[in-house]
Amino acid sequence: MEGVLKYLREIVGGSGKSRLEVSDAEYAEKLQVEEALQASLANLQISHHKSPSFKAKQAAGESPTVYCEICMERKERHEMFKFETCSHSFCCDCVSRHVEAKIQENIHMITCPTLTCDHIIQPFSLRGIIPEIVFARWEKAWNEATIPDSQKFYCPFKDCSAMLLNDDKKGKMIRQSECPVCRRLFCARCYVPWHGGFNCKQFQKLKVNERGSDDLKVHVLAKEKKWTKCPNCNYIVDKVAGCIHMTCRCKFEFCYKCGSKWSARHWRCQA
């Protein structure tokens, strides 16, 4: 096409006259012909792209763009991502949004977006195209999923909740533990902050509203002072003087030694 243009230019300017010898009218006419030649060249190029031979090259895989089946748009090849496990490919934006949506749904074993494909996508393969915060959350969940439930538990403090491992080779569940993240003690059997002064069996007998850290301190103090709790209203009673027959403020009568409902036999209570 450039050769055709050159040939036409030679025909137009073939009079042999220099620019100084050409009149203004002739020079203006020559410029018009030059513009017409440029337009003709552009039309030839468009016709070339629409030609059967060009379409054949597209069909042969030489097209500069690829179709994404998710967004249904044509993308540049460098904008596409091909999965190594199944060879399906989609544009990077769609793949990123697919992963983010699954993570929001707490789905961590993410498969290829193709409906008929069940190949699992591994986090590290998409690290370069998904946001770092999404990758970190996905990688953490992926690693946790590979650990058996029998070997993991979580810090009970809500502002921490770090995953911890039970590395006891004998398979025994540890009891007192310190979270390596927040550095606070907790019971790995009861999954609560450490209940000092109570073994697990005693702690489990406490009502739910009596298991707070302040409540446990009061219970420990009552144990040291040998105070007794009313079995009816759970009010702690301190006997200053008198016999073991107690009448609580709720009018319930109980034995101060064993904490049971009062009866005549408690006069000989040895608790």
Beta strands, then each sheet from edge to edge (+ up, - down):
strand 1: 65-68
strand 2: 73-76
strand 3: 80-82
strand 4: 89-91
strand 5: 152-154
strand 6: 163-165
strand 7: 176-178
strand 8: 185-187
strand 9: 192-193
strand 10: 228-229
strand 11: 236-237
strand 12: 245-247
strand 13: 253-255
sheet 1: 1+ 2-
sheet 2: 3+ 4-
sheet 3: 5+ 6-
sheet 4: 7+ 8- 9+
sheet 5: 10+ 11-
sheet 6: 12+ 13-
end
